[in-house]
Amino acid sequence: MIQFPKDLYTDVRIETVYKTTILVENFQLKQKKIKEEKGALIRIYDGTRWFYGATTDISNLQKEIDNLAKMAKPNPSIYDDPIVKKFEINRETLLRYQDSNVSKVSIEDKHDLLNSYVPVVKEFPQVKMSQIYYLDKYTEKHIISSKGTDVKFDAQYCCVTVRYRMQEGDVPHNGSKDIYKMYFNELANRQDEVREELKKDLEYCTQAVPVKPGVYTCVLSPVVTGVFAHESFGHKSESDFMVGDETMKREWTIGKVVGSTSLNIIETGLIPGAGYVPFDDEGTRGRKNYIIKNGVLTGRLHSCNTAVALDEELTGNARAVSFEYEPIVRMTTTYIEAGNQTKDELIKSIDEGIYIEDIKHGSGMTTFTIAPRKAYMIRNGRIAEPVRISVITGNVMKTLHEIDGFSNEVELFSFPLGGCGKMEQFPLSVGFGGPYIRVHGINVQ
């Protein structure tokens, strides 16, 4: 039982993490390991400054708290402080993955599963390099505070990830396929999905021609839509960028029209996947946040500090990459909401344009840049020949107004390798996605 220091605000975040990594590279086993760790981050606030401490010595947690408290100045009015008053008090246990914890599956069963995908890659002699991963992670968090919060929850994923480079002729092509699930038994018998992706990449590798640079109307697939929303708009919504920046606050005023009237962008930690955060790392309950609704800027993403600084409501977006770090404002799952058209209807209206099916990477704040992995010309309302594109670019605020079509279904994605980076905290798991969208005026190179 923790005894909290008197006249100070204290919270403690205890994390237990289990990970498996198995890698077969060019059909040879390169890595096979299990990692388990447990640690805690302690925060103490005296109304003037924050004091942080991280430890893996959970048995001496009280001692760590007491030592950290000696650095702070006791404040009898600490619970009247605006930041402390803003903290939610939640008490709940939400262990949805406890009975199907991936740590209960033997590493040999995981290795056998990975090996079941190796023959599929071997079917393609054009594959010159391959990496096939099995990855999983189970995390349990317990957050308690001197204000009364006491929440415990867990999160989990497991995946088979195939990365490869193929070559037919003079031009190499890098491809990938991720099978990302919440439960181990969902990863079996999906070899046909990998095979179909390899076939599509081989066709692209052999037939793609360089694109004619220019300005085009583009249709973005859900994964590209998601990366666009994350990179070009999600990061701008992280409110710590605005604290103390009057110019940005004026540019990013709540109520400002920032896109077409059909545009809705949602940010939520409530969806299972990489961005699942039922409580953020300050114990704030997750919720569904509209950051754009009907083309109007309606919200920002907050920690408790930034919510107080900007006099706005909490959103459940205080996150840390591990127990070694303090929480900062980060995304969870960011996506564009569905519309009422089909993919075919979006494409049918375009005489000459480009369909972006997959990406290598993306970035952006004021200007966005996306490097496509696979793209196809659109001619007379139909998808035509594959084309190689270096990048597509545009001004974020202008492009949001140029989106005029949204398909009627949303797909959400999680990247099992890598993640979102901010300051020194990388990689943080996030989700993203959306519908197919039609966008005018995209610079294509």
C-alpha positions in Angstrom: 0.0 0.0 0.0 1.5 3.3 -1.1 1.6 6.2 1.3 1.5 9.4 -0.7 3.6 12.4 0.5 1.6 15.1 2.2 0.8 18.4 0.5 2.1 17.2 -2.9 0.3 15.7 -5.9 1.7 12.3 -6.8 0.9 9.7 -9.5 2.5 6.4 -10.2 2.3 4.4 -13.5 3.4 0.8 -13.2 3.9 -1.1 -16.4 4.5 -4.8 -17.0 5.5 -5.6 -20.6 6.0 -9.0 -22.4 7.5 -9.1 -25.9 8.4 -11.8 -28.4 10.5 -11.3 -31.5 11.3 -14.0 -34.0 13.1 -13.1 -37.3 13.8 -15.3 -40.2 16.0 -13.4 -42.7 16.6 -14.9 -46.2 15.1 -18.1 -44.8 17.6 -18.4 -41.9 16.7 -17.9 -38.3 18.3 -14.6 -37.1 16.6 -13.8 -33.8 14.4 -15.6 -31.4 13.8 -14.0 -28.0 11.4 -13.1 -25.2 11.8 -9.9 -23.2 9.9 -9.2 -20.0 10.2 -6.1 -17.9 8.4 -4.2 -15.2 9.0 -0.7 -14.1 7.3 2.5 -12.9 7.3 6.2 -13.5 6.7 8.4 -10.5 5.6 12.0 -10.9 5.4 14.6 -8.1 4.0 18.1 -8.5 4.2 20.9 -5.9 2.4 23.6 -7.8 5.5 25.1 -9.3 7.4 22.3 -10.9 7.2 18.6 -11.7 9.7 16.0 -10.4 10.1 12.6 -12.2 11.7 9.3 -11.3 11.7 6.0 -13.1 12.6 2.7 -11.4 12.5 -1.1 -12.1 12.8 -1.7 -8.3 9.0 -2.1 -7.7 9.6 -3.7 -4.3 11.0 -0.4 -3.1 8.5 1.8 -4.8 7.6 3.6 -1.5 11.3 4.5 -1.0 11.6 5.9 -4.5 8.5 8.1 -3.9 9.8 9.4 -0.6 13.2 10.2 -2.1 11.6 12.1 -5.0 9.3 14.0 -2.6 12.3 15.4 -0.7 13.1 17.5 -3.8 9.7 19.2 -3.8 8.3 21.9 -1.6 5.2 20.9 0.3 2.1 22.9 -0.7 -1.0 22.8 1.5 -3.1 24.2 -1.3 -1.9 21.7 -4.0 -5.3 20.3 -4.6 -6.6 23.8 -5.5 -4.0 24.1 -8.2 -5.6 24.3 -11.7 -3.7 21.3 -13.1 -4.4 19.1 -10.1 -8.1 20.1 -10.2 -8.2 19.1 -13.9 -7.0 15.5 -13.3 -9.8 13.0 -13.6 -10.5 10.5 -10.8 -11.1 7.1 -12.4 -11.3 3.7 -10.7 -11.6 0.7 -13.0 -10.0 -2.6 -13.9 -10.2 -3.4 -17.6 -8.2 -6.6 -18.4 -9.7 -7.6 -21.7 -6.7 -9.7 -22.9 -5.9 -11.5 -19.6 -7.4 -14.8 -20.5 -5.8 -14.8 -24.0 -2.4 -13.3 -23.1 0.1 -14.0 -25.8 2.7 -14.8 -23.1 0.8 -18.1 -22.5 1.6 -19.3 -26.0 4.9 -21.1 -26.3 7.7 -19.6 -28.3 7.9 -22.8 -30.3 4.3 -22.5 -31.4 5.0 -18.9 -32.4 8.1 -20.1 -34.4 6.1 -22.8 -36.1 3.5 -20.2 -37.1 6.2 -18.0 -38.6 7.7 -21.0 -40.5 4.3 -21.7 -42.1 4.7 -18.5 -44.1 8.2 -19.2 -45.3 7.2 -21.5 -48.2 4.9 -18.8 -49.6 7.9 -16.4 -50.1 10.0 -19.2 -51.5 7.4 -19.6 -54.3 8.7 -16.4 -55.8 12.3 -16.6 -57.2 12.1 -12.9 -57.9 12.4 -12.2 -54.2 16.1 -11.5 -53.6 15.9 -10.5 -50.0 13.3 -11.3 -47.3 12.6 -10.8 -43.6 9.7 -12.6 -42.0 8.9 -11.6 -38.4 6.7 -12.9 -35.7 6.1 -10.1 -33.1 3.9 -9.8 -30.1 3.5 -7.5 -27.1 1.3 -7.7 -24.0 1.2 -4.6 -21.7 -0.5 -4.2 -18.4 -0.6 -0.8 -16.8 -1.6 0.3 -13.3 -2.0 4.0 -12.7 -2.7 5.4 -9.2 -2.7 8.9 -7.9 -2.9 10.8 -4.6 -6.1 12.4 -5.9 -7.8 9.0 -6.0 -7.3 7.5 -9.5 -6.8 3.7 -9.5 -7.0 2.2 -13.0 -5.6 -1.0 -14.4 -5.9 -2.1 -18.0 -4.1 -4.2 -20.6 -3.4 -4.1 -24.3 -2.1 -6.7 -26.7 -1.2 -7.4 -30.3 0.5 -10.1 -32.3 1.5 -10.2 -36.0 3.3 -11.9 -38.8 5.1 -9.3 -40.9 6.8 -10.1 -44.3 9.3 -7.6 -45.8 10.9 -8.3 -49.2 12.8 -6.9 -52.1 12.1 -8.4 -55.5 13.6 -7.8 -58.9 12.6 -8.7 -62.4 14.7 -6.9 -64.9 16.6 -3.7 -64.0 14.3 -2.2 -61.4 14.0 -3.5 -57.8 10.8 -3.2 -55.8 10.3 -3.3 -52.0 7.1 -4.9 -50.8 5.5 -5.9 -47.5 2.5 -7.6 -46.0 1.4 -7.3 -42.3 -1.1 -9.6 -40.6 -1.8 -7.7 -37.4 -4.3 -9.2 -34.9 -5.2 -9.0 -31.2 -5.2 -12.8 -30.7 -2.7 -15.4 -31.6 -5.1 -17.9 -33.2 -6.2 -15.2 -35.7 -2.7 -15.3 -37.4 -3.1 -18.9 -38.7 -4.0 -19.9 -42.3 -3.6 -16.5 -43.9 -0.9 -17.6 -46.4 -3.1 -16.7 -49.4 -3.1 -13.0 -48.2 0.7 -13.0 -48.4 0.7 -14.8 -51.7 -1.7 -12.4 -53.3 0.4 -9.4 -52.2 3.5 -11.0 -53.6 1.7 -11.6 -56.9 0.5 -8.0 -57.1 4.0 -6.6 -56.3 5.6 -8.8 -59.0 3.1 -7.5 -61.5 3.9 -3.9 -60.4 7.6 -4.6 -60.5 7.5 -5.8 -64.1 5.0 -3.4 -65.5 5.3 0.0 -63.8 6.6 2.9 -65.8 7.8 6.4 -64.6 4.9 8.8 -64.0 4.7 12.0 -66.0 5.2 14.7 -63.3 2.3 17.1 -62.9 -0.7 18.2 -60.8 -3.4 15.5 -60.6 -6.6 14.5 -59.0 -5.7 11.5 -56.8 -7.6 8.8 -55.0 -5.9 7.7 -51.8 -6.5 4.2 -50.4 -7.4 3.9 -46.7 -3.8 3.3 -45.6 -2.6 6.4 -47.5 -5.6 8.4 -46.2 -4.6 7.3 -42.6 -1.0 8.3 -43.0 -2.0 11.7 -44.5 -4.4 12.3 -41.6 -1.7 11.3 -39.0 1.2 13.2 -40.5 -0.4 16.3 -42.0 -3.1 17.0 -39.5 -2.8 14.8 -36.4 0.6 16.2 -35.4 -0.7 19.8 -35.8 -3.5 18.9 -33.4 -1.1 18.0 -30.6 -1.6 21.0 -28.4 1.9 21.2 -26.9 3.0 22.7 -30.2 0.7 25.7 -29.5 1.4 26.5 -25.8 3.4 29.7 -25.8 3.1 30.1 -29.6 0.6 32.9 -30.3 1.0 32.8 -34.0 0.1 29.1 -34.2 -2.9 29.6 -31.8 -4.2 32.3 -34.1 -3.7 30.1 -37.2 -5.3 27.1 -35.4 -8.4 28.8 -33.9 -11.2 26.6 -32.7 -14.2 27.2 -35.0 -12.1 28.0 -38.1 -13.1 26.4 -41.4 -10.1 24.2 -42.4 -11.6 21.8 -45.0 -14.6 20.8 -47.1 -17.9 20.5 -45.3 -17.8 16.7 -45.7 -14.5 16.3 -43.9 -14.5 14.8 -40.4 -11.3 13.7 -38.6 -11.6 11.6 -35.4 -9.0 10.8 -32.8 -9.8 8.1 -30.2 -8.1 5.6 -28.0 -11.1 3.3 -27.7 -10.5 1.2 -30.8 -8.6 -2.1 -30.3 -5.2 -2.0 -32.2 -2.0 -0.1 -31.9 -3.8 3.1 -30.7 -5.9 1.4 -28.0 -5.7 3.6 -24.9 -8.8 3.2 -22.7 -7.0 5.4 -20.1 -4.0 7.6 -21.0 -0.9 7.7 -19.0 -2.3 10.3 -16.6 -5.4 8.1 -15.9 -7.7 10.2 -18.2 -10.5 8.1 -19.7 -10.3 7.6 -23.4 -13.0 9.1 -25.6 -14.0 9.8 -29.2 -12.7 13.3 -30.1 -13.7 15.1 -33.3 -10.7 17.4 -34.2 -12.5 18.4 -37.5 -16.2 18.2 -37.9 -18.0 19.2 -41.1 -14.8 20.9 -42.2 -14.5 23.0 -39.0 -11.7 22.8 -36.4 -13.5 21.6 -33.3 -10.8 20.3 -31.0 -7.2 19.6 -30.1 -5.4 16.8 -28.4 -4.4 17.3 -24.8 -2.5 16.3 -21.7 -3.7 17.8 -18.4 -1.0 20.5 -18.6 -2.0 21.7 -22.1 -5.7 21.5 -21.4 -5.2 23.9 -18.5 -2.8 26.1 -20.5 -5.3 26.5 -23.4 -8.5 26.3 -21.2 -9.9 23.3 -23.0 -11.2 19.9 -22.0 -9.1 16.7 -21.6 -9.0 14.3 -24.5 -7.1 11.3 -23.2 -3.9 11.9 -25.2 -1.1 12.0 -22.6 1.1 9.1 -23.6 4.6 7.9 -23.0 6.6 5.4 -25.0 7.5 3.4 -21.9 7.7 3.7 -18.1 11.1 5.5 -18.5 9.4 8.6 -19.9 6.9 11.2 -18.8 3.7 11.5 -20.7 3.4 14.1 -23.5 0.7 14.9 -26.0 0.5 12.0 -28.5 -2.0 10.6 -30.9 -3.8 7.3 -30.4 -5.9 6.2 -33.4 -6.5 9.0 -36.0 -8.8 8.5 -39.0 -11.0 10.3 -41.5 -14.7 9.4 -41.2 -16.5 7.6 -44.0 -18.7 9.3 -46.6 -21.4 7.9 -48.9 -19.7 6.9 -52.1 -18.0 3.7 -53.3 -14.4 3.5 -54.4 -15.6 2.9 -58.0 -17.7 6.0 -57.9 -14.8 8.1 -56.7 -12.6 6.9 -59.6 -15.4 7.0 -62.2 -15.5 10.8 -62.2 -11.8 11.2 -63.1 -10.6 11.4 -66.7 -6.9 11.4 -65.9 -5.6 11.0 -62.4 -3.7 8.7 -60.1 -4.7 6.0 -57.6 -2.2 5.7 -54.7 -2.6 2.2 -53.3 0.3 1.9 -50.8 3.1 4.0 -49.3 6.7 3.7 -48.2 6.5 6.6 -45.7 5.0 10.0 -45.1 5.7 13.2 -43.3 4.4 16.7 -43.0 3.1 19.6 -40.9 2.5 22.7 -43.1 3.5 20.8 -46.3 2.9 17.0 -46.5 5.1 14.6 -48.5 4.1 11.0 -49.2 6.3 8.4 -51.0 4.0 5.9 -52.7 5.0 2.2 -52.8 2.4 1.3 -55.5 0.4 3.7 -57.7 -1.7 3.4 -60.8 -2.9 5.8 -63.5 -6.6 6.5 -63.7 -7.8 6.9 -67.3 -11.4 7.5 -68.3 -12.7 6.5 -64.9 -10.8 3.3 -64.6 -7.6 2.1 -63.0 -5.0 1.7 -65.7 -1.2 1.1 -65.9 1.0 1.0 -62.8 3.4 4.0 -62.4 6.4 4.7 -60.3 6.2 7.9 -58.3 8.9 9.4 -56.1 6.6 11.6 -54.0 3.3 13.4 -53.8 3.2 16.7 -52.0 0.8 19.5 -51.1 0.0 22.3 -48.7 -1.9 20.8 -45.8 -4.5 23.5 -45.3 -5.1 23.9 -49.1 -5.4 20.1 -49.6 -8.0 19.7 -46.8 -10.3 22.0 -48.9 -9.6 19.9 -52.0 -10.9 16.6 -50.6 -14.4 16.2 -52.2 -15.1 12.5 -52.0 -15.1 9.8 -49.3 -16.0 6.2 -49.7 -18.6 4.6 -47.4 -16.3 2.2 -45.5 -13.4 2.9 -43.2 -10.4 0.7 -42.8 -8.0 1.0 -39.8 -4.4 0.0 -39.7 -1.5 -0.6 -37.3 2.2 -0.7 -38.2 3.9 -3.6 -36.3 7.4 -2.3 -37.1 8.3 1.2 -36.2 5.8 3.7 -35.0 5.3 7.4 -34.3 8.2 9.6 -33.2 8.1 12.8 -31.2 11.1 14.3 -29.4 13.1 11.4 -27.9 10.1 9.1 -27.5 10.1 6.6 -30.4 8.5 4.3 -31.5 5.0 4.8 -30.1 2.3 2.5 -31.3 -0.6 4.4 -33.1 -3.5 3.5 -35.3 -4.6 5.3 -38.4 -6.9 4.9 -41.4 -10.0 6.1 -43.1 -12.0 5.6 -46.3 -10.8 6.0 -49.9 -10.7 9.7 -50.6 -10.6 11.9 -53.7 -8.3 14.9 -53.6 -7.7 17.5 -56.3 -4.5 19.5 -57.0 -1.9 17.1 -55.8 1.7 17.6 -57.0 3.1 14.3 -58.3 6.8 13.8 -59.1 
